[in-house]
Amino acid sequence: MFSFFKPRYVKEGEVILENAHKLLHYKRDLLGEESAAEFEALTRSLELALSARDEKAAQEITQKLETQWSRHLPPASEAGWRENCEVFLVAIIIAIGVRTYFVQPFTIPTGSMQPTLYGIIGTETDQPAPNFMVRMLHTVLYGRTYVDVVAESDEAIRDIAERKRFLFFTVTDIYCTNHTYHASVPRETLMRYFHIDLTREYKKGESIARGYVNTGDHVFVDKFTYHFLPPKRGDVFVFSTKDIRGLEAHHNPAEGSQFYIKRLAGLPGDTLRIDPPRLFVNDAPAKGLGFERVMSKLDGYGGYFSGPAFGLLNDPENQVHLPAQSYMALGDNSGNSLDSRYWGFVPQRNIMGRAVFVYWPFASHWGLIR
């Protein structure tokens, strides 16, 4: 309380004592018995000198302590460098631990869960891109990228190729007869949503591709809960495609296994069938908000689909019984979802976790996933 009135040498001595005790506590095993004993003797002498208010003795002992620990501690600049490296490494270790055992971010790549969760979606417009400040705001809030490619002369498209810029950013180059244009979106997205016609010619000033692309929802996946509680019917869950034959056939083997996100529609032992637009589980309409929204055919939901194109649940009379340790995965966008109807069941060992929260973009889906 009254430290303000203490002599300066006393304050400095108390700081030295505190640091000396910390050094002894953390470095005793590295100092050796002789050095540790010397440290302890000097700290006791300094405590006595400070209690007796012997300024000369306190300063001499303080000098000896500083000289002694300079032999065992790195220089100040090196100590700072080491400390920063330690903090950085600890942060990395914690992040890896959290990602491995607790929570992992995941980006929705496709539209199979719309409108519950959005994948990458492009929208054509007739209007040019807004000014720079508005574009930046939309990027932060919605993850939106604008596309505004206008022919600078009479053009015909010769080729369209995708490349990486600065290792992370995807750019699509549009090679025309007179100019090369660039769009900061993947080639597939550009071709799918902006209907570029490789057979037509574009007049000067005519729009080749104009509009915007919203990034897919970014979600947190809870990897912890399923270690203690079994998956529940109705969960939005993420799983690996490893060893699921019907799924791996759709992927490039060089890219390895991927992760899919769907709604968990069937548990081991369940019997399912689809009588459009309804999903039946154990001879009763599926219960739960997620299923009920899909079956309502309201607010963008289209109901559950069956048909000869599917390997499973392809007729209202056909049922599927799930074996042990197997789960049924269905997309909420049932008319446009590559799910268990095509490739079969999800093995329990493939389940990664439950999608719980949309953390970006800050749009209508931000918040808990239901």
Secondary structure, DSSP 8 states (H G I E B T S, - for coil): --GGGS-HHHHHHHHHHHHHHHHHHHHHHHH-HHHHHHHHHHHHHHHHHHHTT-HHHHHHHHHHHHHHHHTTS--HHHHHHHHHHHHHHHHHHHHHHHHHHTEEEEE--SSTTTTTS---EEEE-SS----HHHHHHHHHHH-EEEEEEE-SSSEEEEEEEEEEETTTEEEEEEEESS-EEEESS-HHHHHHHH---TTSEE-TT-EEEEEEEE---EEEEE-SGGGTS---TT-EEEEE-TT-HHHHTTS-GGG---EEEEEEEE-TT-EEEEETTEEEETTEE--SHHHHHHHHT-TT-------TT-SSS-STT--EE--TTEEEEE-SSGGG--SHHHH--EEGGGEEEEEEEEEES-STT-EE--
